Amino acid sequence: MEILVVSDTHHRDWEEVHPAIRGLVERADLTIHCGDFTNFSLVEHFQLNAKQFIGVHGNSDDHDLRQRMSSKQIITVEGLKFGITHPVWGGPPFELTELLSDFPETPDVILFGHLHEPINESHNGVTFVNPGQGYSSFLVPATIALLTVIHNEFHAKIETIEAAR
């Protein structure tokens, strides 16, 4: 299974989402968004264009979106447990292991947003993946994570979509 992980798009309209990301949404078996869309209209476009979609709200999302989506989820794919979160409690950078407290049981992989920094690290048997931010800005490129999951094993790769401006 091919999974696209995107976060922190901070857009108001589907057309603002980078065309490469929109194309990946259409092709991936599953698209996961780790929060900070900004409004529910953007969520609806992800839902309409993805084969399968899962998302959580972030700290920059409006009240309507927060009422409709949770801030965390756990899913199982090919026998692996994936925790999905946008740590709304987060402020400045934090220790990745603090994300474990967001889940009642320890997942194999935690997919998260908020930091706008691509991360693909393992700590104590848990892999932490932050796809970075879904738009390019001054000094920060637009990045996503692509996960391949086959029979209880997965591989995560961070890809740059657009260089920093």
Secondary structure, DSSP 8 states (H G I E B T S, - for coil): -EEEEE-----SSGGGS-HHHHHHHHHSSEEEE-S---SHHHHHHHHHHSSSEEE---TTS-HHHHHHS-SEEEEEETTEEEEEE--TT--S---GGGGGGGSSS--SEEEE-SS-SEEEEEETTEEEEEE--SS-BTTB-EEEEEEEEETTEEEEEEEEEE---
